[in-house]
Amino acid sequence: MAPHTTPAIKALTGTTFSCLVCLVVFNIAINVLFPAGLPKFQDTANLWGTQVAKLPPLMQSKENADVLIVGASGILFPSVRCDDAYYKRQTRYDDWYMKYNIWKYSKSDYFASLLSKRLNKDISIANSAVGGCMMSDQYLILNKYLASGKKPKMVLLFSGPKDFMDNHRTKIEKTSTYVQLADFPIRVGDILQGNTRLETAVPELTEAVMQSISSFYYYREDYRAMLAHETSQITHRPEDLKKAMAMLGTEEKAPLTKKQQEEAKERADAKFAPSKDAKDLALFKKIYLPVNEAQFATQTKYFEKIIALAQSHNIPLQVIFMPLTPQHTAVLPPQTWANYKKTVRTLAANAHVPCWDPVQDVQFNGDDFEDSAHLDAAGGQKFFKYLTDRICDDPRVCQTLTDRNVLIGQH
């Protein structure tokens, strides 16, 4: 008589359980080999958003930069434009360049070269600015950057009104940066401090628990893409029908009409020239209006937390207002604009943190901007020269960056 097999033993020896075990083992192996996921196959546009794709490599980098830039797209754009000019690279103004170059950029070499020449010492800069992020995101980025074991000699925080007021990002726990970087202590802390509503925070916290239990929850699409890619390489077969048609040259391509050819030429020309027409003002009206006073108050708390975090690590912090066109500032009600500037200045002064406003000392004009909110290369060069002068004219700041008691080559 065959020995009796219990249902539990059958389950443990069944195909389903074996597949589950293999899946778990595979998942563990992937986590060990690729702790940040599978970057070659990860669809960052759909998973996290390309704007935050640079954050994991930045946190994992072993480089301890002298200066850390914290901010949003206001400082990111001129960093890219000036570096393109510095290296004599062809810059572009289309969505493709923004997605694959600007959002992923984590340097500011032109600015670093200005500081290095003035201080007679190589100065390195890490650029953690993320497009669209707010003060809550910037606090989280700085917190995670410092927690990774790096300690810059100086933090430069670049501020704009959108960092405090953005009707497209009403919940701090819904931003791409927060979803990417936040862990349990920060999420729970936000709930306890009243920075986020309980009904929206609990689902996010639940999702974070699931992510910590099994990163397979997030990476399963990566696995499928990886397996399809590797199988394609081994078999020398296309991954899907679309790629097969491309390989065979059988894609149906209808001839372009004259109008389509003209439109294609206009798009091609537009890649290499900024519009300069401030079409983004309509977008900023939706971002700013109506003014969300509660959001401003919440983001102001995070501005204070950034100051406190830098000071708790004994790292000098400088706050800099980003230049904007007059048309941009006019979108906000005058009292709101004045309150924003006064709030930032007052909180910085109370904490003995320098707060610089370049528009008071530098003459910016329309040719210095590529739209209403972002400096182009010409404006960026003015801005970074101003910033270099302010830093290098302060002996204490210079001493911090150079580790010298007596500075040379300042002028």
C-alpha positions, -999 to +999 in steps of 0.1 A: +000+000+000+013+034-009+021+056+020-005+082+028+004+118+017-011+147+036-024+177+017+003+199+033+031+176+019+014+176-015+013+214-014+050+215-005+060+192-034+036+206-059+045+226-090+029+259-077+050+258-046+081+250-065+075+279-089+070+302-059+102+291-043+121+296-075+105+331-079+115+340-043+151+328-048+153+347-081+140+378-064+166+375-036+194+370-062+183+401-081+181+422-050+216+412-041+230+418-075+210+449-083+200+466-050+185+496-070+166+474-094+174+467-130+183+500-145+190+487-180+154+474-183+135+496-158+110+519-175+116+549-153+091+570-172+063+547-160+077+533-127+091+564-110+091+592-135+123+603-153+126+633-131+137+611-101+156+585-120+189+601-111+183+599-073+192+563-066+226+565-084+233+598-066+226+583-032+246+552-039+276+571-053+307+570-032+318+605-043+316+630-014+312+663-033+324+696-018+291+713-027+256+699-028+230+717-049+194+712-037+165+726-056+141+721-086+143+727-123+152+764-118+188+755-110+188+723-131+182+740-165+210+766-163+234+739-150+228+719-181+228+748-205+261+763-191+278+729-191+267+723-227+283+756-236+314+749-214+320+716-231+310+730-266+281+705-268+250+711-289+222+718-265+186+711-274+152+724-263+128+695-272+111+670-249+135+642-257+165+663-245+146+673-214+137+637-206+170+620-213+195+647-204+182+675-182+161+654-158+190+630-153+217+656-149+236+656-116+265+680-123+273+716-125+308+716-140+308+752-153+299+765-118+325+741-103+352+755-127+344+791-116+348+782-080+379+761-086+397+790-104+388+815-077+398+793-048+429+777-065+415+743-056+394+717-074+359+720-062+334+692-069+296+697-071+268+672-069+235+684-083+205+668-066+179+692-081+148+675-094+123+690-117+089+698-101+100+690-065+088+710-035+105+718-002+092+685+013+109+667-015+141+687-011+142+680+026+138+642+018+166+644-008+190+661+016+181+638+044+187+607+023+219+621+008+234+627+043+221+594+056+241+577+028+273+587+046+282+617+025+289+651+041+293+681+017+312+711+029+284+733+018+247+730+008+232+755-017+194+756-015+178+773-046+143+786-040+114+796-061+077+801-053+068+768-070+087+751-042+060+763-018+029+765-040+020+739-066-017+730-072-005+700-093+012+685-062-012+689-033-001+658-013+035+654-002+033+617-002+021+615-038+052+631-054+076+609-073+105+619-050+085+609-019+074+576-034+110+568-045+129+578-013+105+578+017+108+550+043+088+542+074+103+567+098+096+596+075+062+584+065+051+578+101+067+611+111+047+630+085+015+615+098+023+623+134+034+658+126+003+665+106+022+671+074+000+646+055-036+635+058-042+601+073-066+588+046-040+593+019-009+584+040-021+550+051-023+535+016+011+549+008+025+534+040+009+500+032+025+501-002+059+508+014+054+478+037+047+456+006+078+470-011+100+462+019+086+427+022+092+419-014+107+442-040+093+418-065+061+438-061+079+467-079+104+448-101+082+422-117+079+443-149+117+446-149+121+408-147+098+403-177+117+429-197+150+415-187+140+379-196+126+390-229+158+410-237+181+382-228+161+356-247+162+379-277+200+381-275+204+343-271+180+334-299+188+363-322+151+369-325+132+402-319+115+408-286+081+417-301+063+422-334+070+459-336+108+454-333+105+425-358+090+448-384+117+473-377+144+447-382+129+435-414+123+469-427+086+461-433+071+489-413+045+507-433+056+542-440+033+565-459+050+594-478+049+627-459+027+655-474+042+689-480+026+702-448+039+673-428+074+679-442+072+716-432+060+707-397+088+681-394+114+708-403+099+732-378+102+706-351+138+698-361+147+735-359+129+739-326+151+713-311+181+737-311+165+771-303+144+781-272+110+795-279+115+827-258+077+833-259+068+823-223+040+800-233+045+783-199+027+812-182-007+796-188+007+765-170+020+785-140-014+802-136-028+767-130+000+758-107-002+790-085-039+799-086-059+798-065-032+802-039-031+772-015-023+788+018-023+755+037+002+740+013+024+771+017+023+767+054+033+730+052+061+736+027+074+764+049+077+739+077+099+718+055+120+748+046+127+751+083+134+714+085+160+717+058+178+745+077+176+725+109+189+693+092+219+711+077+227+727+110+224+694+129+251+680+106+272+712+110+270+719+073+269+756+061+238+764+042+232+792+017+197+800+004+195+816-031+164+829-048+162+818-085+157+846-110+123+847-128+110+869-156+087+898-145+059+881-165+063+850-143+063+869-109+032+888-121+012+856-122+012+855-084-008+881-065+016+909-053+008+901-017+016+864-021+048+871-039+059+896-012+049+871+016+069+843-001+101+864-002+096+878+033+090+843+048+121+828+033+142+858+042+129+859+078+133+822+085+168+822+070+178+853+090+164+838+123+186+808+117+216+829+107+216+815+072+227+837+043+199+844+018+209+859-015+188+875-042+207+879-075+180+900-091+190+928-067+226+929-081+225+914-116+207+928-146+188+899-162+169+905-195+146+885-217+176+869-236+188+854-204+157+831-202+146+802-223+110+806-209+095+825-180+111+803-153+144+790-165+177+807-173+194+799-206+232+796-210+237+834-211+216+840-180+231+810-163+266+824-168+256+856-152+240+838-123+269+814-116+294+843-117+273+862-092+271+831-070+308+825-073+315+861-062+292+859-032+308+826-021+344+837-026+340+871-011+331+855+022+363+844+040+345+820+063+328+803+034+360+801+015+378+786+044+351+759+046+355+750+010+393+751+009+403+739+044+428+767+046+432+795+071+447+818+045+431+819+011+450+827-021+438+835-056+405+851-047+409+880-071 
